[in-house]
Every structure is written in C-alpha cells, then in structure tokens.
Amino acid sequence: MATDRRAYYGDSVRARDGAIRVEVDGHGFAVRISQVSPNSENPERSEALVIEVPSYRVQNRQTKWPDGKRRKVEDVLDLIIPELET
C-alpha cells in the first residue's frame, strides 16, 4: 500500500480503512476494506470487516459485503469478484 493512502486512493479512505487497488480491463479503482464497528469494545464486532466496491453509476447492485453472524466476507468473495468485473 502506498505511504500516502489518500494520494493513492482518494479522500474516501479513512484512517481505519484499507484499500486494494484493482484493475479490470484497463479500468483501475480502489476496493475498500474497513471495520464494521471500529469503536466497539466487543471484540467480535470490532473485528468484523466490510468490503465495498465503488458505486459510481451502479443501480440495483450490491456494493457492500459485511461480515455477519451467518457468513464472513471471505465466504462471499465468489460474489464480489463478478461485481468487480461488471
């Protein structure tokens, strides 16, 4: 990850966020990874993650996948990758 994340990924990246630079068919964008509840004192809630893909001109498509009680982000990567390609 770049030293200055804001310069590399834009102002949408907060201090507790991370991002992965992705390129699909020559189009580059940042996929954000952040904590669902960063200020929670509950260890389970503070460790929960959410992956968010850019939602520019996206209608009726899912753009966020949070960890939940029934499934984790890593369990839905097969859903996220096609959204990146779309």
N, CA and C atoms as an extended XYZ file, in Angstrom:
258
Properties=species:S:1:pos:R:3:atomname:S:1:resname:S:1:resid:I:1 pbc="F F F"
N         0.853       -1.165        0.000 N   MET     1
C         0.000        0.000        0.000 CA  MET     1
C         0.898        1.227        0.000 C   MET     1
N         0.462        2.268       -0.680 N   ALA     2
C         1.233        3.492       -0.773 CA  ALA     2
C         1.370        4.141        0.594 C   ALA     2
N         2.461        4.867        0.782 N   THR     3
C         2.689        5.558        2.042 CA  THR     3
C         1.585        6.567        2.319 C   THR     3
N         1.227        7.373        1.324 N   ASP     4
C         0.153        8.346        1.472 CA  ASP     4
C        -1.094        7.766        0.826 C   ASP     4
N        -1.907        7.090        1.621 N   ARG     5
C        -3.080        6.393        1.082 CA  ARG     5
C        -4.059        7.346        0.425 C   ARG     5
N        -4.229        8.540        0.970 N   ARG     6
C        -5.185        9.495        0.401 CA  ARG     6
C        -4.764        9.922       -1.002 C   ARG     6
N        -3.475       10.106       -1.206 N   ALA     7
C        -2.997       10.496       -2.528 CA  ALA     7
C        -3.197        9.356       -3.523 C   ALA     7
N        -3.065        8.130       -3.061 N   TYR     8
C        -3.162        6.983       -3.950 CA  TYR     8
C        -4.601        6.550       -4.207 C   TYR     8
N        -5.432        6.556       -3.160 N   TYR     9
C        -6.789        6.038       -3.271 CA  TYR     9
C        -7.871        7.105       -3.238 C   TYR     9
N        -7.524        8.347       -2.913 N   GLY    10
C        -8.527        9.406       -2.860 CA  GLY    10
C        -8.953        9.700       -1.439 C   GLY    10
N        -9.754       10.732       -1.277 N   ASP    11
C       -10.174       11.188        0.047 CA  ASP    11
C       -11.186       10.282        0.718 C   ASP    11
N       -11.704        9.281        0.022 N   SER    12
C       -12.727        8.427        0.614 CA  SER    12
C       -12.140        7.412        1.596 C   SER    12
N       -10.824        7.296        1.704 N   VAL    13
C       -10.200        6.338        2.604 CA  VAL    13
C        -9.998        6.988        3.957 C   VAL    13
N       -10.574        6.383        5.001 N   ARG    14
C       -10.450        6.895        6.365 CA  ARG    14
C        -9.255        6.240        7.057 C   ARG    14
N        -8.927        6.739        8.228 N   ALA    15
C        -7.741        6.274        8.955 CA  ALA    15
C        -7.774        4.778        9.245 C   ALA    15
N        -8.934        4.213        9.541 N   ARG    16
C        -9.013        2.787        9.890 CA  ARG    16
C        -9.336        1.913        8.683 C   ARG    16
N        -9.367        2.493        7.521 N   ASP    17
C        -9.662        1.754        6.304 CA  ASP    17
C        -8.379        1.264        5.655 C   ASP    17
N        -8.576        0.298        4.802 N   GLY    18
C        -7.525       -0.141        3.913 CA  GLY    18
C        -8.136       -0.196        2.533 C   GLY    18
N        -7.323       -0.338        1.548 N   ALA    19
C        -7.843       -0.426        0.193 CA  ALA    19
C        -6.895       -1.261       -0.645 C   ALA    19
N        -7.473       -1.900       -1.628 N   ILE    20
C        -6.704       -2.684       -2.575 CA  ILE    20
C        -6.945       -2.072       -3.937 C   ILE    20
N        -5.895       -1.762       -4.622 N   ARG    21
C        -6.015       -1.196       -5.966 CA  ARG    21
C        -6.252       -2.353       -6.927 C   ARG    21
N        -7.367       -2.281       -7.685 N   VAL    22
C        -7.766       -3.347       -8.597 CA  VAL    22
C        -7.858       -2.779      -10.004 C   VAL    22
N        -7.439       -3.570      -10.977 N   GLU    23
C        -7.590       -3.164      -12.369 CA  GLU    23
C        -8.283       -4.282      -13.124 C   GLU    23
N        -9.375       -3.925      -13.804 N   VAL    24
C       -10.137       -4.876      -14.607 CA  VAL    24
C       -10.315       -4.264      -15.989 C   VAL    24
N        -9.857       -4.956      -17.012 N   ASP    25
C        -9.968       -4.484      -18.394 CA  ASP    25
C        -9.482       -3.048      -18.564 C   ASP    25
N        -8.366       -2.718      -17.933 N   GLY    26
C        -7.771       -1.399      -18.075 CA  GLY    26
C        -8.379       -0.311      -17.210 C   GLY    26
N        -9.394       -0.639      -16.408 N   HIS    27
C       -10.024        0.336      -15.521 CA  HIS    27
C        -9.572        0.053      -14.093 C   HIS    27
N        -8.930        1.033      -13.453 N   GLY    28
C        -8.442        0.861      -12.101 CA  GLY    28
C        -9.335        1.556      -11.090 C   GLY    28
N        -9.464        0.954       -9.923 N   PHE    29
C       -10.242        1.538       -8.837 CA  PHE    29
C        -9.817        0.900       -7.523 C   PHE    29
N       -10.217        1.526       -6.429 N   ALA    30
C        -9.874        1.018       -5.102 CA  ALA    30
C       -11.059        0.270       -4.514 C   ALA    30
N       -10.808       -0.904       -3.986 N   VAL    31
C       -11.802       -1.673       -3.244 CA  VAL    31
C       -11.482       -1.443       -1.778 C   VAL    31
N       -12.434       -0.873       -1.054 N   ARG    32
C       -12.217       -0.534        0.355 CA  ARG    32
C       -12.481       -1.717        1.269 C   ARG    32
N       -11.653       -1.814        2.288 N   ILE    33
C       -11.826       -2.816        3.327 CA  ILE    33
C       -11.761       -2.061        4.649 C   ILE    33
N       -12.806       -2.169        5.441 N   SER    34
C       -12.824       -1.433        6.703 CA  SER    34
C       -13.521       -2.244        7.776 C   SER    34
N       -13.427       -1.757        8.993 N   GLN    35
C       -14.098       -2.402       10.105 CA  GLN    35
C       -15.558       -1.965       10.124 C   GLN    35
N       -16.455       -2.890       10.432 N   VAL    36
C       -17.873       -2.579       10.526 CA  VAL    36
C       -18.132       -1.658       11.715 C   VAL    36
N       -17.546       -1.983       12.859 N   SER    37
C       -17.740       -1.200       14.093 CA  SER    37
C       -16.389       -0.932       14.738 C   SER    37
N       -15.612        0.007       14.189 N   PRO    38
C       -14.254        0.216       14.699 CA  PRO    38
C       -14.179        0.700       16.134 C   PRO    38
N       -15.213        1.327       16.639 N   ASN    39
C       -15.176        1.861       18.001 CA  ASN    39
C       -15.810        0.939       19.032 C   ASN    39
N       -16.244       -0.229       18.617 N   SER    40
C       -16.891       -1.160       19.533 CA  SER    40
C       -15.876       -1.758       20.501 C   SER    40
N       -16.310       -1.947       21.728 N   GLU    41
C       -15.457       -2.602       22.719 CA  GLU    41
C       -15.641       -4.119       22.689 C   GLU    41
N       -16.656       -4.592       21.970 N   ASN    42
C       -16.893       -6.014       21.801 CA  ASN    42
C       -15.900       -6.536       20.758 C   ASN    42
N       -15.016       -7.484       21.123 N   PRO    43
C       -14.006       -7.972       20.187 CA  PRO    43
C       -14.584       -8.533       18.880 C   PRO    43
N       -15.707       -9.238       18.960 N   GLU    44
C       -16.311       -9.791       17.749 CA  GLU    44
C       -16.752       -8.686       16.789 C   GLU    44
N       -17.382       -7.651       17.331 N   ARG    45
C       -17.858       -6.539       16.494 CA  ARG    45
C       -16.701       -5.705       15.944 C   ARG    45
N       -15.663       -5.506       16.747 N   SER    46
C       -14.547       -4.678       16.287 CA  SER    46
C       -13.708       -5.390       15.233 C   SER    46
N       -13.772       -6.720       15.186 N   GLU    47
C       -13.015       -7.478       14.191 CA  GLU    47
C       -13.799       -7.701       12.904 C   GLU    47
N       -15.086       -7.397       12.901 N   ALA    48
C       -15.912       -7.600       11.709 CA  ALA    48
C       -15.490       -6.629       10.607 C   ALA    48
N       -15.410       -7.140        9.380 N   LEU    49
C       -14.973       -6.344        8.233 CA  LEU    49
C       -16.099       -6.139        7.235 C   LEU    49
N       -15.916       -5.144        6.387 N   VAL    50
C       -16.812       -4.911        5.268 CA  VAL    50
C       -15.951       -4.597        4.053 C   VAL    50
N       -16.311       -5.174        2.920 N   ILE    51
C       -15.665       -4.868        1.636 CA  ILE    51
C       -16.648       -4.040        0.838 C   ILE    51
N       -16.144       -2.950        0.251 N   GLU    52
C       -17.001       -2.061       -0.524 CA  GLU    52
C       -16.338       -1.778       -1.869 C   GLU    52
N       -17.096       -2.005       -2.934 N   VAL    53
C       -16.611       -1.673       -4.272 CA  VAL    53
C       -17.194       -0.317       -4.668 C   VAL    53
N       -16.539        0.390       -5.569 N   PRO    54
C       -17.058        1.705       -5.980 CA  PRO    54
C       -18.487        1.591       -6.499 C   PRO    54
N       -19.310        2.568       -6.156 N   SER    55
C       -20.721        2.514       -6.549 CA  SER    55
C       -21.079        3.565       -7.596 C   SER    55
N       -20.088        4.070       -8.302 N   TYR    56
C       -20.326        5.063       -9.336 CA  TYR    56
C       -21.184        4.466      -10.447 C   TYR    56
N       -22.323        5.093      -10.706 N   ARG    57
C       -23.267        4.659      -11.756 CA  ARG    57
C       -23.737        3.219      -11.576 C   ARG    57
N       -23.899        2.802      -10.357 N   VAL    58
C       -24.377        1.451      -10.070 CA  VAL    58
C       -25.796        1.567       -9.535 C   VAL    58
N       -26.709        0.865      -10.188 N   GLN    59
C       -28.092        0.849       -9.723 CA  GLN    59
C       -28.524       -0.591       -9.512 C   GLN    59
N       -29.195       -0.813       -8.409 N   ASN    60
C       -29.751       -2.130       -8.086 CA  ASN    60
C       -28.696       -3.228       -8.039 C   ASN    60
N       -27.483       -2.870       -7.618 N   ARG    61
C       -26.418       -3.861       -7.476 CA  ARG    61
C       -25.829       -3.717       -6.080 C   ARG    61
N       -25.431       -4.802       -5.520 N   GLN    62
C       -24.808       -4.770       -4.201 CA  GLN    62
C       -23.393       -4.220       -4.324 C   GLN    62
N       -23.027       -3.320       -3.422 N   THR    63
C       -21.681       -2.734       -3.431 CA  THR    63
C       -20.952       -2.924       -2.102 C   THR    63
N       -21.639       -3.446       -1.086 N   LYS    64
C       -21.022       -3.688        0.224 CA  LYS    64
C       -21.314       -5.109        0.686 C   LYS    64
N       -20.295       -5.738        1.254 N   TRP    65
C       -20.440       -7.074        1.818 CA  TRP    65
C       -19.818       -7.081        3.203 C   TRP    65
N       -20.634       -7.022        4.261 N   PRO    66
C       -20.090       -7.027        5.631 CA  PRO    66
C       -20.033       -8.440        6.212 C   PRO    66
N       -19.138       -8.605        7.181 N   ASP    67
C       -19.163       -9.822        7.989 CA  ASP    67
C       -20.475       -9.829        8.757 C   ASP    67
N       -21.053      -11.002        8.896 N   GLY    68
C       -22.293      -11.128        9.643 CA  GLY    68
C       -22.263      -12.368       10.504 C   GLY    68
N       -23.395      -12.647       11.148 N   LYS    69
C       -23.476      -13.827       12.007 CA  LYS    69
C       -23.433      -15.116       11.205 C   LYS    69
N       -24.010      -15.086       10.003 N   ARG    70
C       -24.115      -16.315        9.216 CA  ARG    70
C       -23.026      -16.492        8.168 C   ARG    70
N       -22.372      -15.374        7.757 N   ARG    71
C       -21.315      -15.528        6.763 CA  ARG    71
C       -20.278      -14.421        6.907 C   ARG    71
N       -19.075      -14.745        6.512 N   LYS    72
C       -17.944      -13.833        6.591 CA  LYS    72
C       -17.623      -13.317        5.188 C   LYS    72
N       -16.919      -12.213        5.146 N   VAL    73
C       -16.533      -11.615        3.867 CA  VAL    73
C       -15.795      -12.638        2.998 C   VAL    73
N       -14.895      -13.396        3.600 N   GLU    74
C       -14.132      -14.356        2.807 CA  GLU    74
C       -15.013      -15.451        2.194 C   GLU    74
N       -16.213      -15.642        2.747 N   ASP    75
C       -17.132      -16.645        2.205 CA  ASP    75
C       -17.873      -16.146        0.965 C   ASP    75
N       -17.842      -14.840        0.710 N   VAL    76
C       -18.595      -14.288       -0.421 CA  VAL    76
C       -17.690      -13.691       -1.498 C   VAL    76
N       -16.408      -14.008       -1.454 N   LEU    77
C       -15.500      -13.493       -2.480 CA  LEU    77
C       -15.930      -13.914       -3.879 C   LEU    77
N       -16.538      -15.090       -3.997 N   ASP    78
C       -17.011      -15.540       -5.308 CA  ASP    78
C       -18.169      -14.681       -5.822 C   ASP    78
N       -18.826      -13.915       -4.963 N   LEU    79
C       -19.864      -12.966       -5.379 CA  LEU    79
C       -19.265      -11.594       -5.700 C   LEU    79
N       -18.216      -11.233       -4.984 N   ILE    80
C       -17.615       -9.914       -5.132 CA  ILE    80
C       -16.834       -9.804       -6.442 C   ILE    80
N       -16.097      -10.828       -6.786 N   ILE    81
C       -15.249      -10.768       -7.986 CA  ILE    81
C       -16.068      -10.490       -9.251 C   ILE    81
N       -17.205      -11.155       -9.488 N   PRO    82
C       -18.003      -10.798      -10.669 CA  PRO    82
C       -18.522       -9.356      -10.643 C   PRO    82
N       -18.788       -8.815       -9.451 N   GLU    83
C       -19.223       -7.419       -9.355 CA  GLU    83
C       -18.093       -6.480       -9.778 C   GLU    83
N       -16.874       -6.828       -9.447 N   LEU    84
C       -15.728       -6.037       -9.879 CA  LEU    84
C       -15.639       -6.025      -11.405 C   LEU    84
N       -15.874       -7.180      -12.006 N   GLU    85
C       -15.801       -7.284      -13.465 CA  GLU    85
C       -16.940       -6.527      -14.141 C   GLU    85
N       -18.104       -6.469      -13.488 N   THR    86
C       -19.254       -5.757      -14.042 CA  THR    86
C       -19.025       -4.279      -13.968 C   THR    86
